[in-house]
Amino acid sequence: MSTPLLTESEIVEALATLPGWSRSGTALTRSIQADSFPVGIELVRAVAEVAEATNHHPDIDIRWRTITFTLSTHSAGGITGLDLALAREIDRLAPKFAGGDVPNE
Protein backbone atom coordinates (compact mmCIF):
# COMPACT_ATOMS: atom_id res chain seq x y z
CA MET A 1 0.00 0.00 0.00
CA SER A 2 1.36 3.38 -1.02
CA THR A 3 1.63 6.32 1.34
CA PRO A 4 -0.13 9.37 -0.18
CA LEU A 5 1.76 12.59 -0.80
CA LEU A 6 0.67 15.60 1.22
CA THR A 7 -0.90 18.51 -0.61
CA GLU A 8 0.85 21.86 -0.76
CA SER A 9 -1.55 23.31 1.81
CA GLU A 10 -1.03 20.34 4.15
CA ILE A 11 2.74 20.84 3.96
CA VAL A 12 2.46 24.59 4.64
CA GLU A 13 0.10 23.94 7.56
CA ALA A 14 2.40 21.28 9.01
CA LEU A 15 5.50 23.48 8.73
CA ALA A 16 3.71 26.11 10.81
CA THR A 17 3.70 23.56 13.65
CA LEU A 18 7.30 22.40 13.14
CA PRO A 19 9.67 25.21 14.20
CA GLY A 20 13.14 24.84 12.74
CA TRP A 21 11.96 22.74 9.79
CA SER A 22 11.83 24.03 6.23
CA ARG A 23 10.96 22.66 2.86
CA SER A 24 13.66 21.90 0.34
CA GLY A 25 12.02 20.69 -2.87
CA THR A 26 10.36 17.37 -2.10
CA ALA A 27 11.79 17.09 1.41
CA LEU A 28 11.69 18.60 4.90
CA THR A 29 15.00 19.63 6.46
CA ARG A 30 16.27 20.75 9.84
CA SER A 31 19.81 21.34 11.06
CA ILE A 32 20.51 20.97 14.76
CA GLN A 33 23.62 22.11 16.64
CA ALA A 34 24.63 19.38 19.09
CA ASP A 35 26.46 20.20 22.31
CA SER A 36 29.51 18.24 21.07
CA PHE A 37 30.40 15.79 18.31
CA PRO A 38 29.84 12.70 20.50
CA VAL A 39 26.49 14.12 21.67
CA GLY A 40 25.51 14.67 18.03
CA ILE A 41 26.26 11.03 17.31
CA GLU A 42 24.04 10.04 20.24
CA LEU A 43 21.22 12.14 18.73
CA VAL A 44 21.70 10.31 15.44
CA ARG A 45 21.65 6.99 17.30
CA ALA A 46 18.37 7.91 19.05
CA VAL A 47 16.78 8.97 15.75
CA ALA A 48 18.04 5.75 14.14
CA GLU A 49 16.18 3.70 16.75
CA VAL A 50 12.92 5.53 15.97
CA ALA A 51 13.57 5.19 12.24
CA GLU A 52 14.11 1.44 12.53
CA ALA A 53 10.99 1.00 14.67
CA THR A 54 8.86 2.87 12.13
CA ASN A 55 10.69 1.61 9.02
CA HIS A 56 11.05 5.20 7.81
CA HIS A 57 14.63 6.46 7.56
CA PRO A 58 15.91 10.03 7.22
CA ASP A 59 18.90 11.17 5.23
CA ILE A 60 21.42 12.39 7.81
CA ASP A 61 24.40 14.67 7.24
CA ILE A 62 26.90 15.06 10.09
CA ARG A 63 29.30 18.01 9.99
CA TRP A 64 31.17 18.17 13.29
CA ARG A 65 28.42 19.29 15.73
CA THR A 66 25.83 20.13 13.05
CA ILE A 67 23.38 17.35 12.25
CA THR A 68 21.06 17.88 9.28
CA PHE A 69 18.02 15.67 8.87
CA THR A 70 16.29 15.44 5.49
CA LEU A 71 12.93 13.72 5.37
CA SER A 72 11.18 12.50 2.24
CA THR A 73 9.23 9.37 1.45
CA HIS A 74 11.28 8.23 -1.54
CA SER A 75 8.81 5.50 -2.52
CA ALA A 76 6.06 8.13 -2.79
CA GLY A 77 8.25 10.78 -4.42
CA GLY A 78 7.85 13.49 -1.80
CA ILE A 79 6.53 14.50 1.60
CA THR A 80 4.00 12.28 3.36
CA GLY A 81 2.56 11.89 6.83
CA LEU A 82 5.45 9.55 7.63
CA ASP A 83 7.83 12.48 7.27
CA LEU A 84 5.76 14.68 9.57
CA ALA A 85 5.64 11.94 12.20
CA LEU A 86 9.41 11.46 12.05
CA ALA A 87 9.99 15.24 12.19
CA ARG A 88 7.93 15.36 15.39
CA GLU A 89 9.95 12.49 16.86
CA ILE A 90 13.21 14.27 16.01
CA ASP A 91 11.81 17.41 17.67
CA ARG A 92 10.98 15.36 20.77
CA LEU A 93 14.50 13.89 20.94
CA ALA A 94 16.61 16.93 19.97
CA PRO A 95 16.44 18.89 23.26
CA LYS A 96 18.08 15.98 25.08
CA PHE A 97 21.18 16.26 22.89
CA ALA A 98 21.37 19.64 21.25
CA GLY A 99 21.87 23.28 21.97
CA GLY A 100 19.49 24.45 19.25
CA ASP A 101 18.83 24.95 15.57
CA VAL A 102 21.49 26.13 13.20
CA PRO A 103 20.43 29.52 11.78
CA ASN A 104 19.37 29.42 8.14
CA GLU A 105 22.02 30.89 5.89
C-alpha positions in Angstrom: 0.0 0.0 0.0 1.4 3.4 -1.0 1.6 6.3 1.3 -0.1 9.4 -0.2 1.8 12.6 -0.8 0.7 15.6 1.2 -0.9 18.5 -0.6 0.8 21.9 -0.8 -1.6 23.3 1.8 -1.0 20.3 4.1 2.7 20.8 4.0 2.5 24.6 4.6 0.1 23.9 7.6 2.4 21.3 9.0 5.5 23.5 8.7 3.7 26.1 10.8 3.7 23.6 13.7 7.3 22.4 13.1 9.7 25.2 14.2 13.1 24.8 12.7 12.0 22.7 9.8 11.8 24.0 6.2 11.0 22.7 2.9 13.7 21.9 0.3 12.0 20.7 -2.9 10.4 17.4 -2.1 11.8 17.1 1.4 11.7 18.6 4.9 15.0 19.6 6.5 16.3 20.7 9.8 19.8 21.3 11.1 20.5 21.0 14.8 23.6 22.1 16.6 24.6 19.4 19.1 26.5 20.2 22.3 29.5 18.2 21.1 30.4 15.8 18.3 29.8 12.7 20.5 26.5 14.1 21.7 25.5 14.7 18.0 26.3 11.0 17.3 24.0 10.0 20.2 21.2 12.1 18.7 21.7 10.3 15.4 21.7 7.0 17.3 18.4 7.9 19.0 16.8 9.0 15.8 18.0 5.7 14.1 16.2 3.7 16.7 12.9 5.5 16.0 13.6 5.2 12.2 14.1 1.4 12.5 11.0 1.0 14.7 8.9 2.9 12.1 10.7 1.6 9.0 11.1 5.2 7.8 14.6 6.5 7.6 15.9 10.0 7.2 18.9 11.2 5.2 21.4 12.4 7.8 24.4 14.7 7.2 26.9 15.1 10.1 29.3 18.0 10.0 31.2 18.2 13.3 28.4 19.3 15.7 25.8 20.1 13.0 23.4 17.3 12.3 21.1 17.9 9.3 18.0 15.7 8.9 16.3 15.4 5.5 12.9 13.7 5.4 11.2 12.5 2.2 9.2 9.4 1.4 11.3 8.2 -1.5 8.8 5.5 -2.5 6.1 8.1 -2.8 8.2 10.8 -4.4 7.9 13.5 -1.8 6.5 14.5 1.6 4.0 12.3 3.4 2.6 11.9 6.8 5.4 9.5 7.6 7.8 12.5 7.3 5.8 14.7 9.6 5.6 11.9 12.2 9.4 11.5 12.0 10.0 15.2 12.2 7.9 15.4 15.4 9.9 12.5 16.9 13.2 14.3 16.0 11.8 17.4 17.7 11.0 15.4 20.8 14.5 13.9 20.9 16.6 16.9 20.0 16.4 18.9 23.3 18.1 16.0 25.1 21.2 16.3 22.9 21.4 19.6 21.2 21.9 23.3 22.0 19.5 24.5 19.2 18.8 24.9 15.6 21.5 26.1 13.2 20.4 29.5 11.8 19.4 29.4 8.1 22.0 30.9 5.9 
